[in-house]
Amino acid sequence: MACNLFVVVELNDGKKETFSIPMKTDSAIYERNRLRELFKSNYVIFSTEDDILAYPSTSIRSIRMSKILHSIESREIDSFLPLSSFKNVHRH
């Protein structure tokens, strides 16, 4: 079952952009590769109905994603997160 990926991009100037992205597949491999590419990229790019938005990674304070991890095992995620990452934490 496909779902939407919800992304909130918080920029260094305090502005926030929110996006809802339809996921085209439930493939864990596809989602894992997409997340891996995000970590390696110098830009985060969104194509909307009217525009292409490219945010340099240096201008981004944070990116929050939900629903992307629903089919990826935590050990798979751990394999490509930076060593300095805190893994398997719970938010309160």
N, C-alpha and C positions, 0 to 999 in steps of 0.2 A: 504494500500500500504506500503510495507516494504521499509526501507531506510538504508543507512549506518550511523553508529555512528562514528564520527571522534574524536579521542582522542589525545591530545598532553600532554605528561608527561615531566615536566621540573624537573630535578634532582638538588640536592643541589650543585653538582660539576659543574653546568652550562650546562651539556649535555641535549639534548632534544630528545625524542623518539616520533614518530608519528605513529598512527595506524588507519586503516580503518576497522571497524567491521560491517559485515552485520547483521542487526537486523532480528531475526527470526520471529518476530511477531509485530503487531501494537498494541498489548494490552497495555493500559496505566497501568494496574495493574502490568504486567511483568516489564515494564520500571521503575515504581516507586519502586518496590521491589529490582530491580537490583541496583538502585541508593542508596537506603537505605542500602543495604549490603556493598556497596563501602564505605560509611561513617563509618560503624562499623568495617571494616576489618583492620587488621594490615599489610596486603599485598595487592598490586594490581597485579593481575596475568593475563598474556596474553599468549595464546597458539597460536603460529604461525605454519607455514607449517613444520618447522624444529626444533623449540625450544619451551620450556616453560620458560617465563620470569617472575620472581617474584621480585617486587620492594617493599622493606619494606617502610611503610608509613613514617618512620622517615627520609628516604633519598629523599623524594619527596618534592620539593619546591611548585609545583602547578600542578594541572590537569585541562586541559581545554577540555570540551566536547561540541560538537554541534550536533544537530538533536535529542538528547535524550528527549528533553522537548516538542516535537511537539504535543504529545497527552496527556500530563499531565497538568491538571489545576494548576495555580499558587497557589491556596489555598491548594491543595493536597501536593505540594512541601513544602509549609510553615509548614505543620504539622509535618514533620520529620527533617527539618533543625535545627541546634542548635539555641538556643535563641539569641546568639550573632550575628547571620547572619543579613546582610542587605538584605531586601527582596523587590522585585518589583522595582529594580533600573534600570536606563537606562544608557547604556554605550555611551560615546561621543567620 
